[in-house]
């Protein structure tokens, strides 16, 4: 079992920054690939960013590439998402997720999910 809890969401003006954190617990966390997904009102949950369990490789959705940075700190059992140059279209509930086997953008591969944290970007 892996438990994930997101934090750091809030309201920010366009062009601003937020840093989301995902606190993880569970014996296998350090060997799980981690990802961030988001879901805007009326839309499907979509991939944002992912990082391998080693932290050596990352991948981003085209919509956030160059603006968002995913990182993990195994010592602290956290996975962060630094979001810069935020746009109104970034408004969504952001979810942290853990994949037990594959490093992928496919949400079906992620077995464990946090409760989500709201990010609202005003224009």
WOGIWO-V279330 format. One record per backbone hydrogen bond with DSSP energy under -1.0 kcal/mol. NH is the residue of the N-H (numbers start at 1). CO is the residue of the C=O. If there is no record, write none. Layout:
# WOGIWO-V279330
nh: [NH;NH]
co: [CO;CO]
This chain:
# WOGIWO-V279330
nh: [3;5;7;12;14;15;16;18;20;21;22;23;24;25;29;31;32;33;34;35;36;37;38;39;43;46;48;49;50;51;52;55;59;61;64;65;67;68;69;71;73;78;79;80;81;82;83;84;86;90;91;92;93;94;95;97;98;99;109;110;111;112;114;117;119;120;122]
co: [25;23;21;120;122;86;13;83;81;7;79;5;77;3;26;28;29;99;51;97;49;95;46;93;40;38;36;36;59;34;57;52;50;48;61;61;64;64;82;80;78;73;22;71;20;69;18;67;16;87;88;119;39;117;37;35;112;33;106;107;98;98;96;94;92;10;12]
